Amino acid sequence: MLKFIAFGSVLAYSISTVLVIWQSRRRVSSRKPLFSAWVAVFLHTLYIAMLCERQNGFSFSILSVASLNILGVMVILLLTVIAKPVEKLGLLLFPLAAIILALDASFNSPPHVLSEHIGWEMEMHILTSILAFSLLTIAAVQAILLAIQEYQLKQHPPSHFSLLLPSLLTMETLLFQLITAGVCVLTISLGTGFLFLHNLFAQHLVHKTILSLFAWGIFCAILIGRRLYGWRGRVAVNWILAGFLLLLLGYFGSKFVLELILSG
């Protein structure tokens, strides 16, 4: 049953990907990709909830964490689409969500299960961590699309893909709005960690703490540079991707080494 639900979600993500690509090529717009994506998110959520019930808690294996984080990314993306023109991010995020969920359903094992009976402090830290990572993931994808768009607009004539995206000004404005929101939530996540987790600098968490702090510093520097020095374009994109890479290593680096390399 669980694999069937996961397959349904993967299929819906895949349909959304195909529809976004088709609309981009045909220069048409409809809500069909978003409807299919919401179906995928619902089934993805149901899969994680049923898996937690079966395991009597949440598994903190690398695939489970990646699956939960990409679900957060998809929810934030679909909510953002209501007010902002970010549906083209689905070109990268829909297939990524499908791949991660398929891997989770196929190969995941349940080590490091977190019991349902945790305090509100831990819940706040976990939720803000997921939300911060989701916002900054969307910002990183937005930065990649911005870099592609800026490069292609310099070509003569500009590519069809670049003309489908909003203007550079709109893309940049949205990018820094996402960074600002992500930094605010990441600040809360780090703050709750320092306040409520007494073993934050224990051996198994020290790398995540340090890398997350470095990433937070880079993102703060980007916002300051934007405000004081007008950073934009390739400079901003490069620093944003560097900060996201540090955050990605902080969230998943040691899990990758321990579970996929050393365990083998």
C-alpha positions as CSV (number, residue, x, y, z in Angstrom):
1,M,0.0,0.0,0.0
2,L,2.8,2.4,0.9
3,K,4.7,1.8,-2.3
4,F,1.4,2.2,-4.3
5,I,0.8,5.6,-2.7
6,A,4.5,6.6,-3.3
7,F,4.2,5.5,-7.0
8,G,1.0,7.6,-7.3
9,S,2.8,10.7,-6.0
10,V,5.9,10.0,-8.3
11,L,3.5,9.7,-11.3
12,A,1.7,12.9,-10.4
13,Y,5.1,14.8,-10.1
14,S,6.1,13.4,-13.4
15,I,2.9,14.5,-15.1
16,S,3.4,18.0,-13.7
17,T,6.9,18.0,-15.1
18,V,5.7,17.0,-18.6
19,L,2.8,19.5,-18.5
20,V,5.2,22.4,-17.5
21,I,7.6,21.4,-20.3
22,W,4.7,21.2,-22.8
23,Q,3.3,24.5,-21.8
24,S,6.7,26.1,-22.1
25,R,7.2,24.8,-25.6
26,R,3.7,25.8,-26.7
27,R,3.7,29.1,-24.9
28,V,0.4,28.4,-23.2
29,S,-0.6,28.7,-19.6
30,S,-3.0,26.7,-17.4
31,R,-3.4,25.4,-13.9
32,K,-3.1,21.7,-14.9
33,P,0.5,21.3,-13.7
34,L,-0.3,22.8,-10.4
35,F,-3.4,20.6,-9.9
36,S,-1.3,17.5,-10.6
37,A,1.4,18.8,-8.3
38,W,-1.1,19.3,-5.4
39,V,-2.2,15.7,-5.9
40,A,1.4,14.6,-5.8
41,V,2.0,16.6,-2.5
42,F,-1.1,15.1,-1.0
43,L,0.0,11.6,-1.8
44,H,3.5,12.4,-0.7
45,T,2.2,13.7,2.7
46,L,0.0,10.6,3.1
47,Y,3.0,8.3,2.4
48,I,5.2,10.0,5.0
49,A,2.4,10.0,7.6
50,M,1.6,6.3,7.0
51,L,5.3,5.4,7.1
52,C,5.7,7.2,10.5
53,E,2.7,5.3,11.8
54,R,4.1,2.0,10.7
55,Q,7.6,2.8,12.3
56,N,6.1,4.4,15.4
57,G,8.0,7.6,14.6
58,F,10.0,9.4,12.0
59,S,13.1,7.8,10.5
60,F,16.0,10.2,10.3
61,S,17.8,8.3,7.5
62,I,19.2,10.4,4.7
63,L,16.4,9.4,2.3
64,S,13.6,10.0,4.8
65,V,15.0,13.5,5.6
66,A,15.5,14.3,2.0
67,S,11.9,13.2,1.2
68,L,10.5,15.3,4.0
69,N,12.5,18.3,3.0
70,I,11.5,18.1,-0.7
71,L,7.9,17.8,0.4
72,G,8.4,21.1,2.3
73,V,9.9,22.6,-0.8
74,M,6.9,21.6,-2.9
75,V,4.4,22.9,-0.4
76,I,6.2,26.3,-0.2
77,L,6.5,26.4,-4.0
78,L,2.8,25.7,-4.6
79,L,1.7,28.3,-2.0
80,T,4.1,30.9,-3.4
81,V,2.7,30.3,-6.9
82,I,-0.6,31.7,-5.7
83,A,0.9,35.2,-5.4
84,K,4.2,35.0,-7.3
85,P,5.2,33.9,-10.8
86,V,7.4,30.9,-9.8
87,E,5.7,28.1,-11.6
88,K,8.6,27.6,-13.9
89,L,10.7,26.4,-11.0
90,G,8.7,23.2,-11.3
91,L,10.9,22.4,-14.3
92,L,13.6,21.5,-11.9
93,L,11.7,20.8,-8.6
94,F,9.0,18.5,-9.9
95,P,11.4,15.9,-11.3
96,L,13.7,16.3,-8.3
97,A,10.8,15.5,-5.9
98,A,9.8,12.5,-8.0
99,I,13.4,11.1,-7.9
100,I,13.9,11.6,-4.2
101,L,10.5,10.0,-3.3
102,A,11.1,7.1,-5.6
103,L,14.5,6.4,-4.0
104,D,13.0,6.8,-0.5
105,A,10.2,4.3,-1.3
106,S,12.6,1.8,-3.0
107,F,15.7,1.8,-0.8
108,N,14.9,3.4,2.6
109,S,15.5,1.6,5.8
110,P,14.2,2.9,9.2
111,P,17.3,3.6,11.4
112,H,17.3,6.5,13.9
113,V,13.6,6.6,14.4
114,L,12.4,9.7,16.3
115,S,9.6,8.9,18.7
116,E,6.4,10.9,18.4
117,H,6.7,11.9,22.1
118,I,9.1,14.9,21.7
119,G,8.8,18.3,23.3
120,W,7.5,21.4,21.5
121,E,11.0,22.8,21.5
122,M,12.3,20.0,19.4
123,E,9.2,20.2,17.1
124,M,9.8,24.0,16.6
125,H,13.5,23.4,15.8
126,I,12.7,20.6,13.3
127,L,9.8,22.5,11.6
128,T,11.8,25.8,11.3
129,S,14.8,23.8,9.9
130,I,12.7,22.2,7.2
131,L,11.0,25.5,6.4
132,A,14.3,27.4,6.2
133,F,15.8,24.7,4.0
134,S,12.7,24.7,1.7
135,L,12.8,28.4,1.2
136,L,16.5,28.5,0.5
137,T,16.2,25.5,-1.9
138,I,13.6,27.4,-3.9
139,A,15.9,30.5,-3.8
140,A,18.8,28.4,-5.1
141,V,16.7,27.1,-8.0
142,Q,15.5,30.6,-8.6
143,A,19.1,31.8,-8.7
144,I,20.0,29.1,-11.3
145,L,17.1,30.1,-13.5
146,L,18.1,33.8,-13.1
147,A,21.7,33.0,-14.2
148,I,20.4,31.1,-17.2
149,Q,18.0,33.8,-18.1
150,E,20.6,36.6,-17.9
151,Y,23.0,34.6,-20.1
152,Q,20.4,33.8,-22.7
153,L,19.0,37.3,-22.9
154,K,22.5,38.4,-24.1
155,Q,22.3,36.1,-27.0
156,H,20.8,37.3,-30.3
157,P,18.1,36.4,-30.6
158,P,17.2,35.5,-27.0
159,S,16.2,31.9,-26.5
160,H,12.5,30.9,-26.3
161,F,13.0,29.7,-22.7
162,S,14.3,33.0,-21.4
163,L,11.3,34.8,-22.9
164,L,8.9,32.6,-21.0
165,L,10.2,33.7,-17.6
166,P,9.2,37.0,-15.9
167,S,11.5,40.0,-16.4
168,L,15.0,40.0,-14.8
169,L,13.8,42.7,-12.3
170,T,10.9,40.5,-11.2
171,M,13.1,37.4,-11.0
172,E,15.7,39.3,-8.9
173,T,13.1,40.9,-6.6
174,L,11.5,37.5,-6.0
175,L,15.0,35.9,-5.4
176,F,15.9,38.3,-2.6
177,Q,12.4,38.0,-1.1
178,L,13.0,34.3,-0.8
179,I,16.5,34.8,0.6
180,T,15.1,37.3,3.2
181,A,12.4,34.9,4.3
182,G,14.8,31.9,4.4
183,V,17.3,33.8,6.5
184,C,14.6,34.9,9.0
185,V,13.4,31.3,9.4
186,L,17.0,29.9,9.5
187,T,17.8,32.4,12.3
188,I,14.8,31.1,14.3
189,S,16.0,27.5,13.6
190,L,19.5,28.2,14.8
191,G,18.2,30.2,17.8
192,T,15.9,27.3,18.9
193,G,18.8,24.9,18.5
194,F,21.1,27.0,20.7
195,L,18.3,27.5,23.3
196,F,16.8,24.0,23.5
197,L,19.3,21.5,22.2
198,H,22.0,21.0,24.9
199,N,24.0,18.7,22.6
200,L,24.1,21.0,19.6
201,F,27.9,20.8,19.5
202,A,28.1,17.1,20.1
203,Q,30.1,15.1,17.6
204,H,27.2,14.1,15.4
205,L,25.8,17.6,15.2
206,V,28.9,19.9,15.3
207,H,29.4,19.8,11.5
208,K,25.7,20.7,10.9
209,T,25.9,23.5,13.4
210,I,29.1,25.0,12.0
211,L,28.2,24.7,8.3
212,S,24.7,26.1,9.0
213,L,26.2,29.1,10.8
214,F,28.6,29.7,7.8
215,A,25.7,29.5,5.4
216,W,23.6,31.9,7.6
217,G,26.6,34.3,7.5
218,I,26.8,34.1,3.7
219,F,23.1,34.7,3.2
220,C,23.2,37.7,5.7
221,A,26.2,39.1,3.8
222,I,24.3,38.8,0.5
223,L,21.4,40.8,1.9
224,I,23.7,43.4,3.3
225,G,25.6,43.6,0.1
226,R,22.4,43.9,-1.9
227,R,21.2,46.8,0.3
228,L,24.5,48.7,0.6
229,Y,26.4,47.9,-2.6
230,G,23.6,46.9,-5.0
231,W,24.9,43.3,-5.5
232,R,23.0,41.6,-8.3
233,G,23.5,39.3,-11.2
234,R,26.3,36.8,-11.3
235,V,27.9,38.0,-8.1
236,A,24.7,37.5,-6.1
237,V,24.0,34.2,-7.7
238,N,27.4,32.8,-7.0
239,W,27.3,33.7,-3.3
240,I,23.7,32.3,-3.0
241,L,24.7,29.0,-4.5
242,A,27.8,28.9,-2.2
243,G,25.6,29.5,0.8
244,F,23.1,26.9,-0.3
245,L,25.9,24.3,-0.9
246,L,27.2,24.8,2.7
247,L,23.6,24.4,4.0
248,L,23.1,21.3,1.9
249,L,26.4,19.8,3.3
250,G,25.3,20.7,6.8
251,Y,21.9,19.0,6.5
252,F,23.0,15.9,4.6
253,G,26.8,15.7,4.5
254,S,27.5,13.4,7.5
255,K,24.4,11.3,6.8
256,F,25.7,10.7,3.3
257,V,29.1,9.6,4.6
258,L,27.7,7.5,7.5
259,E,24.8,5.8,5.7
260,L,25.9,5.5,2.1
261,I,29.7,5.3,2.3
262,L,30.9,3.9,5.6
263,S,28.0,1.5,5.9
264,G,29.0,-0.1,2.7
